Amino acid sequence: MSQVKPVLITDVALRDGHQSLIATRLRTEDMLPVCAELDAIGFWSLEVWGGATFDACVRFLKEDPWERLRKLREALPNTKLQMLVRGQNLLGYRHYADDVVEAFIQKSADNGMDIFRLFDAMNDVRNLETAVAAVKKSGKHAQGTICYTTSPVHTTAKFVQQALDMVNMGVDSIAIKDMAGLLTPTATSELIAALKLEVKVPLALHSHMTSGLAGLCQLKAVEAGIDIIDTAMSAFANGTSHPATETMVAALKGTPRDSGLDLPALQNIASQLWGVRKKYHQFESEFTREDVSVQINQVPGGMMSNLANQLKEQGALHRIGDVFAEIPAVRKDLGYPPLVTPTSQIVGTQAVMNILADKRYTTITNEVKRYLQGHYGAAPAPVDKNLRALAIGNEDVIDVRPADLLPPELSKLRADVGALAKSEEDVLTFAMFPDLGRAFLTEREAGTLTPEVLEPIGSGGSRPVSDGGAPTEFVIDVHGESYQVAITGVGVKGTGKRHIYMTLDGMPEEVVFEALNEYKAEGGGGRGAASKPGHVSTNMPGNIVEVLVALGDVVKLGQAVLVTEAMKMEAEVQAPIAGKVVDIFVKKGDRVTPGEVLIEIEAE
């Protein structure tokens, strides 16, 4: 009989906790003061990097993510540091060439990373091969990941086989990543028991509290023999985050699997972090609370808030129920991919487009097209043949590991970024996010890096424009009664009205106001409302990625004339008529909204 061992704990507050609850905005300066106490606790590891933290550092916080890692390594000398890596996607949204993956892993190890949790959104283990080999070469711990989901094709036997494939690849441990909170206690027991029978490396469970079940799932996992559980200090726990560290430590105290961690010491750290969280009040969202509906629609909390913001910008928040109903249909059409970055964005954005167009697949994002061509890997189940034909016609579908088709790119990246890069780490920052990375390095060179403004505690302001859409909060006194009111205003094209989404004492309501003056859909560039057959517009708010035509070009009906980006997904905008391009009102990088005229085409 095997010896009963204490449960090991990975605390994720410094990565997934704040990513789940305050939009990944926790700054390094607010992490460092508690590091000495965290380091003394005796965690198996602390998850501190990866996921969306790299993006948020560069985009919003104007911090060098590599410098964050080095500072945390110095401040946590006795604790293993852990990061989340999207396999061949690393920390971005596309597959990178093998040389970039190898360089990124090595530099992460050099700068202090110990444990690499590696996952692929499709659960296609081929997309983990290079990353696993690179981690092993660096002498660090490679943790292979099962992205847990439910569908007609996702079975316990299939998950066990995936785990065995990753063990054969050389991983040191296996993590079950329940990113949407889909596990139930019974399913957890069955899965852990089946894995324990076949898999001889340590098992970890990472389960979000989105449905409110993760704590129960973790207890069942402990009973079934799980080795490691992920928790978050209570200040960044629960809701769409994870079970609280203190709660799970207390639950196991005095049992054969007692973690042995000091509960009073944990409580002291949590108290400090509760004070820190107040500083980021502008990033709190009603969409990060626990909601059992995820067991029905499978929409993770972070994905839910992104969808809500998109629909608010459209004046169509009232259609969020339709989008939630459409997501499972799109997922089925795409062969049941797990809903995790980037497939959650791919499925979610396409569902929004289908609903807002009132007809399915009139616009298909470039990412859906690439997915259907096999550029993200093998779908778990066959995709809809009619959709594939509509999206890519007779183009070939690849059946090899997607990165096998990518030539080495590190030398080109070094040349492209040029003197802005002062180190190999800078080159890799540019590689992850070329536009953002270049802007960050340029601002650093000029000494103009400026993080977004944090509102003073007690202010009633709104989220910065760059994040796109938290409500403005007020306290209103009426006849001696005080009411907390949160308002988001949205203009709806062509109606002359404004839709205001008001949350009054926790109850959301939609109110429509008639404007005293006629409302025109105009963007920051002063563009007018599309009103003629030859006016090119977009049905999604976003940014211009590329203008594909020039003045005087003759275009065909349905020809792509623009590429836009929304929710990190790109889509082509087609010509509504055949004719000649007589005016272009946008350029690369412009922010655009639905109903604006972006290009004018004159029929010939």
C-alpha positions as CSV (number, residue, x, y, z in Angstrom):
1,M,0.0,0.0,0.0
2,S,1.4,3.4,-1.0
3,Q,2.2,5.9,1.7
4,V,-0.3,8.7,2.2
5,K,1.4,12.0,1.3
6,P,0.5,15.6,2.2
7,V,-1.4,17.5,-0.6
8,L,1.0,19.9,-2.3
9,I,-0.4,23.4,-3.1
10,T,0.4,25.8,-6.0
11,D,-0.9,29.3,-5.2
12,V,-1.9,31.2,-8.4
13,A,-2.9,34.6,-6.9
14,L,0.0,36.3,-8.6
15,R,-1.0,35.1,-12.1
16,D,-4.4,33.4,-12.6
17,G,-6.0,34.9,-9.6
18,H,-5.7,38.5,-10.7
19,Q,-6.1,37.5,-14.3
20,S,-9.5,36.0,-13.5
21,L,-10.8,38.8,-11.3
22,I,-9.1,42.2,-12.1
23,A,-8.2,41.8,-15.8
24,T,-4.6,40.9,-15.1
25,R,-3.8,44.3,-13.8
26,L,-1.8,43.6,-10.6
27,R,1.5,45.4,-10.8
28,T,4.8,44.1,-9.8
29,E,5.2,46.8,-7.1
30,D,2.1,45.4,-5.4
31,M,3.4,41.8,-5.5
32,L,6.8,42.3,-4.0
33,P,5.8,43.5,-0.5
34,V,4.2,40.0,0.3
35,C,6.8,37.9,-1.4
36,A,9.0,37.3,1.6
37,E,5.9,35.9,3.6
38,L,4.8,33.9,0.6
39,D,8.3,32.4,0.2
40,A,8.2,31.2,3.8
41,I,4.9,29.3,3.6
42,G,6.2,26.2,1.8
43,F,4.1,26.1,-1.3
44,W,5.0,23.5,-3.9
45,S,5.1,26.4,-6.3
46,L,3.8,29.9,-7.0
47,E,2.3,30.6,-10.4
48,V,3.6,34.1,-11.2
49,W,4.0,34.5,-15.0
50,G,2.6,33.5,-18.4
51,G,-1.0,33.4,-19.5
52,A,-2.1,37.0,-20.1
53,T,0.4,38.6,-17.7
54,F,3.0,39.2,-20.5
55,D,0.4,40.9,-22.7
56,A,-0.9,43.0,-19.8
57,C,2.5,44.1,-18.7
58,V,3.4,45.5,-22.2
59,R,-0.1,46.7,-23.2
60,F,-1.4,48.4,-20.0
61,L,1.1,48.4,-17.2
62,K,4.1,49.4,-19.3
63,E,6.3,47.0,-17.3
64,D,9.0,44.8,-18.8
65,P,7.6,41.3,-18.2
66,W,11.1,39.9,-18.1
67,E,12.1,42.4,-15.4
68,R,9.0,41.3,-13.4
69,L,10.2,37.7,-13.6
70,R,13.7,38.6,-12.4
71,K,12.4,40.6,-9.5
72,L,10.1,37.8,-8.4
73,R,12.9,35.3,-8.7
74,E,15.0,37.5,-6.4
75,A,12.1,38.0,-3.9
76,L,11.2,34.3,-3.8
77,P,14.5,32.5,-3.5
78,N,13.1,29.4,-1.8
79,T,10.0,28.7,-3.8
80,K,9.6,27.2,-7.3
81,L,8.2,29.7,-9.8
82,Q,5.6,28.4,-12.3
83,M,4.2,29.8,-15.6
84,L,1.5,28.9,-18.1
85,V,2.6,28.4,-21.7
86,R,0.2,27.9,-24.7
87,G,2.4,25.2,-26.3
88,Q,3.5,26.3,-29.8
89,N,1.5,29.6,-29.2
90,L,3.7,30.5,-26.2
91,L,2.1,33.6,-24.9
92,G,0.6,34.8,-28.2
93,Y,-2.3,33.8,-30.4
94,R,-0.5,32.1,-33.3
95,H,1.9,29.2,-33.7
96,Y,5.6,30.4,-33.6
97,A,8.4,28.6,-35.4
98,D,10.4,26.1,-33.4
99,D,13.4,28.4,-33.0
100,V,11.3,31.0,-31.3
101,V,9.7,28.5,-28.9
102,E,13.1,27.1,-28.0
103,A,14.6,30.5,-27.4
104,F,11.6,31.7,-25.3
105,I,11.7,28.6,-23.1
106,Q,15.4,28.9,-22.5
107,K,15.3,32.6,-21.7
108,S,12.4,32.0,-19.3
109,A,14.5,29.4,-17.5
110,D,17.5,31.6,-17.5
111,N,15.5,34.4,-15.9
112,G,14.3,32.2,-13.1
113,M,11.4,30.0,-14.2
114,D,11.2,26.5,-12.7
115,I,8.0,24.8,-13.8
116,F,6.4,25.2,-17.2
117,R,2.7,24.2,-17.5
118,L,2.3,23.5,-21.2
119,F,-1.1,23.2,-22.8
120,D,-2.6,23.2,-26.3
121,A,-6.1,24.6,-26.9
122,M,-6.9,21.6,-29.1
123,N,-5.4,19.0,-26.8
124,D,-3.2,18.2,-29.9
125,V,-0.1,16.9,-28.2
126,R,1.9,17.4,-31.4
127,N,1.8,21.1,-30.5
128,L,3.6,20.5,-27.2
129,E,6.6,18.5,-28.6
130,T,9.0,21.4,-29.1
131,A,8.1,23.1,-25.9
132,V,8.5,20.0,-23.8
133,A,11.9,19.2,-25.4
134,A,13.0,22.8,-24.8
135,V,12.0,22.6,-21.1
136,K,13.8,19.3,-20.6
137,K,16.9,20.7,-22.3
138,S,16.9,23.7,-19.9
139,G,16.9,21.3,-17.0
140,K,13.5,22.5,-15.7
141,H,10.1,20.8,-14.9
142,A,7.8,20.2,-17.9
143,Q,4.1,19.8,-16.9
144,G,1.8,18.5,-19.6
145,T,-1.8,19.7,-19.5
146,I,-5.2,18.2,-20.3
147,C,-7.7,21.0,-21.2
148,Y,-10.8,19.5,-19.6
149,T,-14.1,19.9,-21.5
150,T,-17.2,18.0,-22.1
151,S,-18.7,17.0,-25.5
152,P,-19.8,13.8,-27.2
153,V,-16.1,13.1,-28.1
154,H,-14.4,14.0,-24.9
155,T,-14.2,10.8,-22.7
156,T,-12.2,9.7,-19.7
157,A,-10.4,7.2,-21.9
158,K,-9.5,9.9,-24.3
159,F,-8.0,12.1,-21.5
160,V,-6.1,9.1,-20.1
161,Q,-4.6,8.4,-23.6
162,Q,-3.6,12.1,-23.9
163,A,-1.8,11.9,-20.5
164,L,0.0,8.8,-21.6
165,D,1.1,10.4,-24.8
166,M,2.5,13.4,-22.9
167,V,4.3,11.1,-20.4
168,N,5.9,9.3,-23.4
169,M,6.9,12.7,-24.6
170,G,8.9,13.2,-21.4
171,V,6.7,15.4,-19.2
172,D,7.5,15.4,-15.4
173,S,3.9,15.8,-14.3
174,I,0.3,16.1,-15.6
175,A,-2.1,18.9,-14.9
176,I,-5.9,18.8,-15.4
177,K,-6.8,22.3,-16.5
178,D,-10.5,22.9,-15.9
179,M,-10.5,26.5,-17.2
180,A,-14.3,26.9,-17.4
181,G,-15.3,25.2,-14.1
182,L,-16.9,22.3,-15.9
183,L,-15.8,19.5,-13.6
184,T,-18.3,18.1,-11.2
185,P,-17.3,16.2,-8.0
186,T,-18.3,12.8,-9.5
187,A,-16.5,13.5,-12.8
188,T,-13.4,14.5,-10.9
189,S,-13.3,11.3,-8.9
190,E,-13.7,9.2,-12.0
191,L,-11.0,11.1,-14.0
192,I,-8.4,11.2,-11.2
193,A,-9.0,7.5,-10.4
194,A,-8.6,6.5,-14.1
195,L,-5.4,8.6,-14.5
196,K,-3.9,7.2,-11.3
197,L,-4.3,3.7,-12.6
198,E,-2.3,4.4,-15.8
199,V,-0.1,7.5,-15.2
200,K,3.0,7.2,-13.0
201,V,3.9,10.9,-12.7
202,P,2.4,13.4,-10.2
203,L,-1.0,14.8,-11.0
204,A,-2.2,18.4,-10.5
205,L,-5.7,19.8,-10.6
206,H,-6.4,23.4,-11.7
207,S,-10.1,24.1,-11.5
208,H,-11.9,27.5,-11.6
209,M,-14.7,28.3,-9.2
210,T,-16.9,29.7,-12.1
211,S,-19.7,27.2,-11.4
212,G,-19.1,27.2,-7.6
213,L,-18.0,23.5,-7.7
214,A,-14.2,23.7,-7.7
215,G,-13.7,23.3,-3.9
216,L,-15.9,20.2,-3.9
217,C,-14.0,18.9,-6.9
218,Q,-10.7,19.4,-5.1
219,L,-11.8,17.5,-2.1
220,K,-12.9,14.6,-4.3
221,A,-9.6,14.8,-6.1
222,V,-7.7,14.6,-2.8
223,E,-9.7,11.5,-1.9
224,A,-8.8,10.0,-5.2
225,G,-5.1,10.6,-4.7
226,I,-4.3,13.9,-6.5
227,D,-0.8,15.1,-5.7
228,I,-1.1,18.9,-6.3
229,I,-4.0,21.4,-6.2
230,D,-4.1,25.0,-7.4
231,T,-5.6,27.5,-5.1
232,A,-5.5,31.3,-4.8
233,M,-5.1,33.5,-1.7
234,S,-8.6,34.5,-0.7
235,A,-8.1,38.1,-1.8
236,F,-7.9,36.8,-5.4
237,A,-10.0,33.7,-5.1
238,N,-13.5,32.4,-5.8
239,G,-15.8,33.8,-8.5
240,T,-14.1,33.0,-11.8
241,S,-10.8,32.4,-10.0
242,H,-10.0,29.4,-7.8
243,P,-10.8,28.0,-4.4
244,A,-9.2,30.0,-1.6
245,T,-5.9,28.7,-0.3
246,E,-6.8,29.3,3.3
247,T,-10.1,27.4,2.9
248,M,-8.5,24.4,1.3
249,V,-5.7,24.3,3.9
250,A,-8.4,24.5,6.7
251,A,-10.5,21.8,5.0
252,L,-7.5,19.4,5.0
253,K,-6.1,20.2,8.4
254,G,-5.9,17.2,10.7
255,T,-6.6,14.7,7.9
256,P,-4.0,12.2,6.6
257,R,-3.5,14.6,3.7
258,D,-3.0,17.8,5.7
259,S,-1.0,20.2,3.6
260,G,1.0,21.3,6.7
261,L,0.8,25.0,5.7
262,D,0.5,27.6,8.4
263,L,-3.1,28.9,8.4
264,P,-2.5,32.1,10.5
265,A,0.5,33.0,8.3
266,L,-1.7,32.6,5.2
267,Q,-4.4,34.7,6.7
268,N,-2.0,37.5,7.4
269,I,-0.8,37.5,3.7
270,A,-4.4,37.5,2.5
271,S,-5.2,40.5,4.7
272,Q,-2.5,42.4,3.0
273,L,-3.6,41.4,-0.5
274,W,-7.2,42.4,0.3
275,G,-5.9,45.9,0.8
276,V,-4.0,45.7,-2.5
277,R,-7.1,44.6,-4.4
278,K,-9.0,47.8,-3.5
279,K,-6.4,49.7,-5.5
280,Y,-7.7,48.0,-8.6
281,H,-11.4,48.6,-8.0
282,Q,-12.0,50.0,-11.5
283,F,-11.3,46.5,-13.0
284,E,-13.9,44.7,-10.9
285,S,-16.7,43.2,-13.0
286,E,-20.1,41.6,-12.4
287,F,-19.1,38.9,-14.9
288,T,-16.4,37.5,-12.5
289,R,-18.9,36.1,-10.0
290,E,-19.8,32.5,-9.7
291,D,-22.5,31.3,-12.0
292,V,-23.6,27.7,-12.5
293,S,-24.8,28.5,-16.0
294,V,-21.2,27.7,-17.2
295,Q,-22.3,24.0,-16.7
296,I,-24.9,24.7,-19.4
297,N,-23.2,27.0,-22.0
298,Q,-19.6,26.2,-21.2
299,V,-18.6,29.9,-21.5
300,P,-15.6,30.7,-19.2
301,G,-15.9,33.8,-17.1
302,G,-13.2,35.8,-18.9
303,M,-14.8,34.9,-22.2
304,M,-18.2,36.0,-20.9
305,S,-17.0,39.4,-19.9
306,N,-15.3,39.9,-23.3
307,L,-18.5,39.0,-25.1
308,A,-20.5,41.3,-22.9
309,N,-18.2,44.2,-23.6
310,Q,-18.4,43.6,-27.4
311,L,-22.2,43.5,-27.3
312,K,-22.3,46.7,-25.2
313,E,-20.4,48.5,-27.8
314,Q,-22.9,47.3,-30.4
315,G,-25.9,48.4,-28.3
316,A,-26.9,44.7,-28.3
317,L,-26.3,43.5,-24.7
318,H,-29.8,42.3,-24.7
319,R,-28.7,39.6,-27.2
320,I,-26.2,38.0,-25.0
321,G,-28.5,35.1,-24.4
322,D,-28.7,34.5,-28.1
323,V,-24.9,34.5,-28.2
324,F,-24.6,32.0,-25.4
325,A,-27.0,29.8,-27.3
326,E,-25.0,30.1,-30.5
327,I,-21.6,29.3,-28.9
328,P,-22.4,25.6,-28.5
329,A,-23.6,25.5,-32.1
330,V,-20.4,27.1,-33.4
331,R,-18.3,24.8,-31.2
332,K,-20.1,21.8,-32.7
333,D,-19.5,23.0,-36.2
334,L,-15.8,23.4,-35.4
335,G,-15.5,19.9,-34.0
336,Y,-15.9,20.6,-30.3
337,P,-12.6,22.4,-29.4
338,P,-12.1,23.1,-25.7
339,L,-13.0,26.7,-24.9
340,V,-9.6,28.1,-23.8
341,T,-7.3,30.7,-25.3
342,P,-7.3,31.1,-28.3
343,T,-10.1,28.8,-29.3
344,S,-12.5,30.5,-26.9
345,Q,-11.9,33.8,-28.7
346,I,-12.3,32.0,-32.1
347,V,-15.6,30.4,-31.2
348,G,-17.0,33.4,-29.2
349,T,-16.2,36.1,-31.8
350,Q,-17.8,34.0,-34.6
351,A,-20.9,33.4,-32.4
352,V,-21.2,37.2,-31.9
353,M,-20.9,37.8,-35.6
354,N,-23.5,35.2,-36.4
355,I,-26.0,36.7,-34.0
356,L,-25.5,40.3,-35.0
357,A,-25.8,39.5,-38.7
358,D,-29.0,37.6,-38.0
359,K,-27.6,35.0,-40.3
360,R,-25.0,32.4,-39.6
361,Y,-21.5,32.8,-41.2
362,T,-22.1,35.8,-43.5
363,T,-18.8,36.9,-42.1
364,I,-16.2,34.3,-41.1
365,T,-13.1,35.5,-39.2
366,N,-9.7,34.8,-40.5
367,E,-9.0,32.7,-37.4
368,V,-11.9,30.4,-38.1
369,K,-10.6,30.0,-41.7
370,R,-7.2,29.1,-40.4
371,Y,-8.7,26.8,-37.8
372,L,-10.6,25.0,-40.6
373,Q,-7.5,24.6,-42.6
374,G,-5.8,22.9,-39.7
375,H,-3.4,25.6,-38.7
376,Y,-4.2,25.2,-35.0
377,G,-3.9,21.4,-35.1
378,A,-6.4,18.6,-35.3
379,A,-9.9,19.2,-34.2
380,P,-11.2,16.8,-31.6
381,A,-14.1,15.7,-33.9
382,P,-14.8,16.2,-37.6
383,V,-15.8,19.8,-38.5
384,D,-18.9,20.7,-40.5
385,K,-18.1,20.1,-44.2
386,N,-20.4,22.8,-45.5
387,L,-18.9,25.4,-43.2
388,R,-15.4,24.4,-44.3
389,A,-16.3,24.7,-48.0
390,L,-17.9,28.1,-47.3
391,A,-14.8,29.3,-45.4
392,I,-11.9,28.0,-47.5
393,G,-13.4,26.6,-50.7
394,N,-11.1,24.0,-52.2
395,E,-8.0,24.9,-50.4
396,D,-5.9,22.1,-48.9
397,V,-6.3,21.1,-45.3
398,I,-3.0,20.4,-43.5
399,D,-2.7,17.2,-41.6
400,V,0.8,17.7,-40.2
401,R,2.0,19.4,-37.0
402,P,1.3,23.1,-38.0
403,A,4.7,24.3,-36.9
404,D,6.3,21.9,-39.4
405,L,5.3,24.3,-42.1
406,L,6.9,27.3,-40.4
407,P,10.5,28.3,-41.4
408,P,12.8,29.6,-38.7
409,E,11.9,33.2,-37.9
410,L,14.2,34.4,-35.0
411,S,16.8,36.0,-37.3
412,K,14.1,37.9,-39.2
413,L,12.6,39.1,-35.9
414,R,16.0,40.3,-34.7
415,A,16.4,42.3,-37.9
416,D,12.8,43.7,-37.8
417,V,13.1,45.0,-34.3
418,G,16.6,46.3,-34.9
419,A,18.3,48.5,-32.4
420,L,15.2,48.9,-30.2
421,A,16.1,45.4,-28.8
422,K,18.8,45.7,-26.2
423,S,18.7,42.0,-25.3
424,E,17.4,38.6,-26.6
425,E,14.5,39.1,-24.2
426,D,13.5,42.2,-26.0
427,V,13.5,40.3,-29.3
428,L,11.2,37.8,-27.8
429,T,8.9,40.5,-26.4
430,F,8.6,41.8,-30.0
431,A,8.1,38.3,-31.3
432,M,5.1,37.7,-28.9
433,F,3.3,40.9,-29.9
434,P,5.0,42.8,-32.8
435,D,2.9,46.0,-32.8
436,L,2.6,46.2,-29.0
437,G,6.2,45.1,-28.5
438,R,7.6,47.7,-30.9
439,A,5.5,50.5,-29.3
440,F,6.7,49.4,-25.8
441,L,10.3,49.3,-26.8
442,T,10.0,52.6,-28.7
443,E,8.4,54.3,-25.6
444,R,11.1,52.8,-23.4
445,E,13.8,54.2,-25.6
446,A,12.2,57.6,-25.5
447,G,11.6,57.4,-21.7
448,T,7.8,57.9,-22.2
449,L,6.5,54.6,-20.8
450,T,3.3,55.6,-18.9
451,P,1.0,53.0,-17.3
452,E,-2.7,53.5,-17.4
453,V,-4.1,55.5,-14.5
454,L,-5.5,53.8,-11.4
455,E,-8.5,55.6,-10.0
456,P,-8.3,56.7,-6.4
457,I,-10.3,54.5,-4.0
458,G,-13.8,55.9,-3.6
459,S,-13.8,57.7,-7.0
460,G,-16.7,57.1,-9.4
461,G,-14.8,57.0,-12.6
462,S,-14.8,54.3,-15.3
463,R,-12.3,51.9,-16.7
464,P,-9.6,53.4,-19.0
465,V,-10.6,53.7,-22.6
466,S,-7.9,51.2,-23.5
467,D,-9.7,48.4,-21.8
468,G,-13.0,49.2,-23.4
469,G,-15.9,49.3,-21.1
470,A,-16.3,49.1,-17.3
471,P,-19.3,51.0,-16.1
472,T,-19.2,54.5,-14.5
473,E,-20.2,54.2,-10.9
474,F,-22.1,56.8,-8.8
475,V,-23.7,57.0,-5.4
476,I,-27.0,58.9,-5.8
477,D,-29.0,60.2,-2.8
478,V,-32.8,60.4,-3.3
479,H,-35.1,61.5,-0.5
480,G,-32.5,60.4,2.1
481,E,-31.8,57.0,0.6
482,S,-28.4,56.2,-1.0
483,Y,-28.2,54.1,-4.2
484,Q,-25.2,52.7,-5.9
485,V,-25.6,53.0,-9.6
486,A,-23.3,51.7,-12.4
487,I,-24.0,53.0,-16.0
488,T,-22.6,52.1,-19.3
489,G,-23.8,54.2,-22.3
490,V,-24.1,52.8,-25.8
491,G,-25.2,54.5,-28.9
492,V,-27.1,52.4,-31.4
493,K,-26.6,53.2,-35.1
494,G,-29.4,54.6,-37.0
495,T,-31.9,54.9,-34.1
496,G,-31.3,58.4,-32.8
497,K,-31.4,56.8,-29.3
498,R,-29.0,55.9,-26.6
499,H,-29.2,52.6,-24.8
500,I,-28.0,52.9,-21.2
501,Y,-27.2,49.8,-19.3
502,M,-27.8,50.6,-15.6
503,T,-27.1,48.4,-12.6
504,L,-29.1,49.7,-9.6
505,D,-28.3,47.9,-6.3
506,G,-27.1,44.8,-8.2
507,M,-30.1,44.7,-10.6
508,P,-29.2,45.3,-14.3
509,E,-31.7,47.2,-16.4
510,E,-31.6,48.5,-20.0
511,V,-33.0,52.0,-20.4
512,V,-33.4,53.8,-23.8
513,F,-33.1,57.6,-24.0
514,E,-34.3,59.7,-27.0
515,A,-31.5,62.1,-27.9
516,L,-32.4,65.8,-28.2
517,N,-30.2,66.0,-31.2
518,E,-29.8,63.4,-34.0
519,Y,-27.3,60.7,-33.2
520,K,-24.7,59.9,-35.8
521,A,-22.4,57.0,-35.8
522,E,-19.0,58.7,-35.8
523,G,-15.7,57.4,-34.7
524,G,-12.7,59.2,-33.4
525,G,-11.8,60.2,-37.0
526,G,-15.0,62.1,-37.5
527,R,-16.3,59.5,-40.0
528,G,-20.0,59.8,-41.0
529,A,-22.7,57.1,-41.0
530,A,-22.8,54.6,-43.8
531,S,-25.9,55.4,-45.9
532,K,-25.2,54.4,-49.5
533,P,-24.9,51.0,-51.2
534,G,-21.2,51.6,-51.8
535,H,-20.3,52.6,-48.3
536,V,-18.1,49.9,-46.6
537,S,-18.8,49.5,-42.9
538,T,-18.1,46.9,-40.3
539,N,-20.5,45.0,-38.0
540,M,-18.1,44.7,-35.2
541,P,-16.2,47.5,-33.2
542,G,-12.5,47.0,-33.5
543,N,-9.2,48.2,-35.0
544,I,-8.0,48.4,-38.6
545,V,-5.3,45.8,-39.2
546,E,-4.8,46.4,-42.9
547,V,-6.3,48.4,-45.8
548,L,-6.3,46.1,-48.8
549,V,-7.2,48.6,-51.5
550,A,-6.0,52.0,-52.7
551,L,-7.8,55.0,-54.3
552,G,-8.8,54.2,-57.8
553,D,-8.8,50.4,-57.4
554,V,-11.6,48.6,-59.2
555,V,-13.0,45.9,-56.9
556,K,-15.5,43.1,-57.3
557,L,-18.6,42.4,-55.2
558,G,-17.5,40.5,-52.1
559,Q,-13.8,41.3,-52.5
560,A,-11.9,41.8,-49.3
561,V,-11.1,45.5,-48.8
562,L,-10.2,45.7,-45.1
563,V,-9.0,43.5,-42.3
564,T,-10.3,44.4,-38.9
565,E,-9.5,43.0,-35.4
566,A,-11.9,42.6,-32.5
567,M,-11.4,40.5,-29.4
568,K,-8.0,39.6,-30.8
569,M,-9.6,38.0,-33.8
570,E,-9.2,39.3,-37.4
571,A,-11.9,39.4,-40.0
572,E,-12.1,40.6,-43.6
573,V,-14.6,43.3,-44.6
574,Q,-15.9,42.8,-48.1
575,A,-17.0,45.3,-50.8
576,P,-20.8,45.6,-50.7
577,I,-20.9,46.4,-54.5
578,A,-18.6,46.2,-57.5
579,G,-17.0,49.4,-58.5
580,K,-14.2,51.9,-58.1
581,V,-12.7,53.0,-54.7
582,V,-13.3,56.7,-54.6
583,D,-12.5,57.5,-50.9
584,I,-10.8,55.8,-48.0
585,F,-11.5,57.1,-44.5
586,V,-9.3,54.8,-42.4
587,K,-5.7,53.7,-42.0
588,K,-4.0,50.9,-40.2
589,G,-4.4,51.2,-36.4
590,D,-7.6,53.3,-36.5
591,R,-10.4,52.4,-34.1
592,V,-13.7,51.9,-35.9
593,T,-17.3,51.3,-34.8
594,P,-20.3,49.8,-36.6
595,G,-22.3,52.0,-38.9
596,E,-19.3,54.2,-39.9
597,V,-18.4,54.6,-43.5
598,L,-14.8,53.3,-43.8
599,I,-14.4,53.2,-47.6
600,E,-16.6,54.5,-50.4
601,I,-17.0,52.5,-53.6
602,E,-18.7,54.1,-56.6
603,A,-20.5,51.7,-59.0
604,E,-19.2,51.8,-62.6
